[in-house]
Amino acid sequence: MTTGSVNPRRADTRRNHERILIAAAESLAGSGEVSFNAIAKHAGVGVGTVYRHFPTPEALILAVYRREVRHLVEVVPALLAEHPPEQAFRVWTTDHLAHYMMTKRGLATALRSASATGGDLPANAYEAMVGAVATLLKANVEAGTVRAELEPETVLRGLGGLLYLDSADEWRKQAAALADLLWRGMCTHRD
């Protein structure tokens, strides 16, 4: 008889997988490099475990990219449930998208290398990001805080300025300033 519980080895495997992806994302955000030894040490696993999960650096890079995009999309409903729409937009921008943009900067070169060696970049990543922005905009339009004619693609392009954040500087403050600037252009009334 099964109880429906998860096999402890599988749960441990999933935890290791996630720890490896977190360590790799931090490494890519900082140095832009993928060192399986450094990632294994940071994740608290053996280097063989990293290779079992990700046989090549390209596989690891693509997995980090997919994880980051998936997180950005999946966090939106939780933020809208927890915060008023305007605050959800700001939290998503400063706490989630800004972090992703810094990681993406390190990922950019690695992604070019990964795709050049046959790795497949998720074709729907941009569409998923536009969908996340559309969801945030829709909630804000319904709350009467932003103009209804805003295009999610335009807002996402405006948020592209987050790519210029410096992780060694006061990036949260800079992200909040960019979100505020963009917000003032989006809102239904001028303060």
N, C-alpha and C positions, 0 to 999 in steps of 0.2 A: 504494500500500500504506500502510495506517495502522499506527501503532505503538501506538495506544491512549493516547498521551500527550495531555495536556490542551492545548488551544489556549492559547498564552501570553496572548492578549487576554482569554480567559474567566477564566483564573486571576487575572489582574490585576483584572478586574471583580469577582470574588469577594472578593479582598483589599480592594479599595476599599469594597465593600458592608459588609464586616465592620468596617473601620476607621470608617466612618461610624456604624454602629450602636454601637460602643464609645464614640465621641465623644459621640453623642447621649445614651447612657445616663449618662455622666459629667455631662453638662450638666443632665439632668433630675434627677439625684441632688443636684447642687449647688444650682442656681438654680430648677429646676422649669420652665425655659423652653426653647423650641426656637428657636434662631437659626441659620438655614441658613448664614449667613456665618461665625459663630463655630464651628459644627460642622465646616464645610469646612476652616477654618484648623487646627483641632485635629486633624482626620483627615489633614491633609496633601494634600487634594484641592481642586480648584476647586469653586466653588459650583454650577456647572453640572452637575458630576458628582453632587452631592447631589440636585439636582432630577431628574436622569435616573433615579436609583435610587428616589427618593421624591418624587413630584410635588407632594405636599401635606404640611404639618406633621402632619396626622392620620395619613397613611400611614406616616410615620416613627415617630410615637409608637406606633402599633399594632405595627410591626415590632420596636421596642425591647422592648415588652411580651412579644411572642411569643418573642423571642430569650432574654430573661431566664428565662421559665418553662421553655422547652426546655432551657436549660443546667442549671437546677436539677434537672430530671428525669434528664437524660442523664449527669450527673456521679455519680449515686449508685452505679451498678455499678463504676465506676472507683475510687471511694472504698472500697467494700467489698472490692475486690480488693487494694487497697494497704494498708488498715488493718484492725485488729480491729473488729468491729461497733460497740462502744461509741465508739471513737475516730472511726470513720467518721461516726457520728451527730453527734458533737461538731464535727468538722471541717465537715460539711455545714451545721450550724447556725451556727457562728461565722464561717466563711470564705465561705460561699455564700449561705445564706438571709439572714443579717444584711445583706449587701451588697445583695441583692435588695430587702429591706424598705426600705432607705434610698432606693434607686432608685424603688421603688414609691411612696414618699411624694411624690416629685417628679412621678411619673407620674400620681398619682391625679387631680389637677385636669385635667391634659392628657388623660387617658383619658376623663374625663367629657365634656370638650369634643369629643374625637374621636368618641365614640359618639353624641353629640348631633347631629353633622353627618353621620351616616350610616355611620361606621366600625363594623365588626363586631368586638366583643371576642371573643376565642376562648372559646367556650362551655365548652370542656373544660379550661380552665386550673386551676380549683379541683380537678377530678377528677385531673388530672395531678399536682398537688401532694400530694393525699391518697395517690395511688399511690406517690410517692417516699417519703413518710413510712412507708407500709405496708411497702415493701421494706426500709427501715432497721429498722423494728420486727421484721419477720419474721426478719431476720438476727440481731438481738439476742435474740429469743425462743429461736431455735435455739442460740444461744451460752449461754443461761441467764442473761442479764444483765438482762432486763426481764420484767415480768409479762405473761403470755400474753393476758390479757383486755383489754389496752389497745386503744382504738379510735384509728385514725390521725387521724380528724377531731378528736378531743379533744386529741391531742398537737399537731396543727397549730394549733388555737385557742390552746393554751398558748404556742406559739411566736409568736403574734401580738403579744406584748409587745415583740418586736424592732422593731415599728413606732415605738416611742418612743425608739429610739437616736438620738443626735445625732452626725452625721458630724463635727462640729467638736470633739467630746469624745473620750474614750477608749472608742470604740464597741466595739472588739474585746474589751476587758476586760469591758464591760457585757454583751456578747453571751455571753461565756464564763460569766459569773455567772448569767445567765438559763438557759443550757443546763444548768449544774450544778444549779440549783434544780429544774428540770423533771426532770432525770435522777434526782435523789434520790426524787422521787415516782413515777418509773417503775420503778426497779430492784427486783429480786426480794429483795434483802436491804438492811437499813439499816446504814449505816456508823456 
